[in-house]
Amino acid sequence: VEKYAINTYEVCRDLKLNIPKDVKVIGFSNLQTVDFMNPSLSTITQPAFEIGKEAATMLFKALDKKTFELKDEDIILHSKLIQRDSTRKV
């Protein structure tokens, strides 16, 4: 996912757009490399473990019923914004 952020940084540089003054950039994977980007990349972390746990719970419910008819269900899992320099106020 950060590949797209890197491409965005390159395009902004080519167009002489300043991050974060002209464009704010946010990524979604919070890799260790985001701190080394210039400016450091703000990210939204997704609760991967909880997503997998909810998916497994739904699968086991379906298997218990011996059917794969899953009910429409809203499951809300909260993400976390980690603000770094790519979205700071200037």
C-alpha beads as a LAMMPS data file, in Angstrom:
LAMMPS data file: protein, C-alpha beads

90 atoms
89 bonds

1 atom types
1 bond types

-500.0 500.0 xlo xhi
-500.0 500.0 ylo yhi
-500.0 500.0 zlo zhi

Masses

1 110.0

Atoms # bond

1 1 1 0.000 0.000 0.000
2 1 1 2.821 2.439 0.789
3 1 1 3.885 1.970 -2.838
4 1 1 1.011 4.287 -3.764
5 1 1 2.096 6.820 -1.167
6 1 1 5.635 6.744 -2.559
7 1 1 4.245 7.294 -6.067
8 1 1 2.153 10.179 -4.723
9 1 1 5.252 11.732 -3.142
10 1 1 7.108 11.453 -6.474
11 1 1 4.254 13.028 -8.452
12 1 1 3.952 15.854 -5.927
13 1 1 7.680 16.485 -6.187
14 1 1 7.485 16.511 -10.014
15 1 1 4.545 18.939 -9.911
16 1 1 6.282 21.063 -7.274
17 1 1 3.481 20.448 -4.769
18 1 1 4.477 20.628 -1.128
19 1 1 3.410 17.879 1.284
20 1 1 1.667 18.812 3.621
21 1 1 1.199 22.459 2.603
22 1 1 -0.472 21.769 -0.778
23 1 1 -1.398 18.092 -0.423
24 1 1 -1.946 15.886 2.622
25 1 1 -1.080 12.181 2.253
26 1 1 -2.204 9.239 4.414
27 1 1 -1.290 5.553 4.034
28 1 1 -2.941 2.421 5.390
29 1 1 -0.301 -0.090 6.407
30 1 1 1.937 1.680 8.939
31 1 1 5.094 -0.080 7.803
32 1 1 8.328 0.712 9.621
33 1 1 9.545 2.650 6.579
34 1 1 6.926 5.416 6.898
35 1 1 9.069 7.254 9.439
36 1 1 11.887 7.437 6.876
37 1 1 9.766 9.035 4.161
38 1 1 10.201 12.772 3.776
39 1 1 7.915 14.034 5.172
40 1 1 7.098 11.086 7.440
41 1 1 3.830 9.465 6.319
42 1 1 0.680 9.611 8.441
43 1 1 -1.112 6.267 8.485
44 1 1 -4.347 4.622 9.489
45 1 1 -3.807 1.274 11.182
46 1 1 -6.390 -1.401 10.624
47 1 1 -7.071 -3.924 13.399
48 1 1 -5.909 -6.955 11.383
49 1 1 -6.117 -9.442 14.271
50 1 1 -9.660 -8.387 15.147
51 1 1 -10.719 -8.513 11.477
52 1 1 -9.443 -12.094 11.253
53 1 1 -11.095 -13.025 14.537
54 1 1 -14.487 -11.675 13.400
55 1 1 -14.158 -13.448 10.041
56 1 1 -13.345 -16.742 11.778
57 1 1 -16.288 -16.291 14.160
58 1 1 -18.638 -15.776 11.211
59 1 1 -17.201 -18.825 9.434
60 1 1 -17.600 -21.066 12.480
61 1 1 -21.194 -19.890 12.947
62 1 1 -21.924 -20.817 9.339
63 1 1 -20.237 -24.213 9.734
64 1 1 -22.249 -24.947 12.901
65 1 1 -25.443 -24.357 10.942
66 1 1 -24.091 -26.496 8.085
67 1 1 -24.953 -23.691 5.687
68 1 1 -23.042 -20.817 4.220
69 1 1 -25.968 -18.451 4.365
70 1 1 -24.541 -15.606 6.384
71 1 1 -26.832 -12.905 7.683
72 1 1 -26.074 -9.314 6.810
73 1 1 -24.452 -8.001 9.927
74 1 1 -22.688 -4.773 10.803
75 1 1 -19.435 -5.296 12.653
76 1 1 -17.589 -2.139 13.605
77 1 1 -13.877 -2.322 14.305
78 1 1 -12.038 0.878 15.064
79 1 1 -8.942 2.017 13.210
80 1 1 -6.341 4.399 14.561
81 1 1 -4.890 7.471 12.864
82 1 1 -1.185 7.964 13.471
83 1 1 -0.438 11.547 12.516
84 1 1 2.991 12.331 11.189
85 1 1 4.440 15.140 9.097
86 1 1 2.527 14.375 5.872
87 1 1 -0.683 15.745 7.423
88 1 1 0.594 18.323 9.882
89 1 1 -0.764 21.865 9.922
90 1 1 1.472 24.391 8.222

Bonds

1 1 1 2
2 1 2 3
3 1 3 4
4 1 4 5
5 1 5 6
6 1 6 7
7 1 7 8
8 1 8 9
9 1 9 10
10 1 10 11
11 1 11 12
12 1 12 13
13 1 13 14
14 1 14 15
15 1 15 16
16 1 16 17
17 1 17 18
18 1 18 19
19 1 19 20
20 1 20 21
21 1 21 22
22 1 22 23
23 1 23 24
24 1 24 25
25 1 25 26
26 1 26 27
27 1 27 28
28 1 28 29
29 1 29 30
30 1 30 31
31 1 31 32
32 1 32 33
33 1 33 34
34 1 34 35
35 1 35 36
36 1 36 37
37 1 37 38
38 1 38 39
39 1 39 40
40 1 40 41
41 1 41 42
42 1 42 43
43 1 43 44
44 1 44 45
45 1 45 46
46 1 46 47
47 1 47 48
48 1 48 49
49 1 49 50
50 1 50 51
51 1 51 52
52 1 52 53
53 1 53 54
54 1 54 55
55 1 55 56
56 1 56 57
57 1 57 58
58 1 58 59
59 1 59 60
60 1 60 61
61 1 61 62
62 1 62 63
63 1 63 64
64 1 64 65
65 1 65 66
66 1 66 67
67 1 67 68
68 1 68 69
69 1 69 70
70 1 70 71
71 1 71 72
72 1 72 73
73 1 73 74
74 1 74 75
75 1 75 76
76 1 76 77
77 1 77 78
78 1 78 79
79 1 79 80
80 1 80 81
81 1 81 82
82 1 82 83
83 1 83 84
84 1 84 85
85 1 85 86
86 1 86 87
87 1 87 88
88 1 88 89
89 1 89 90
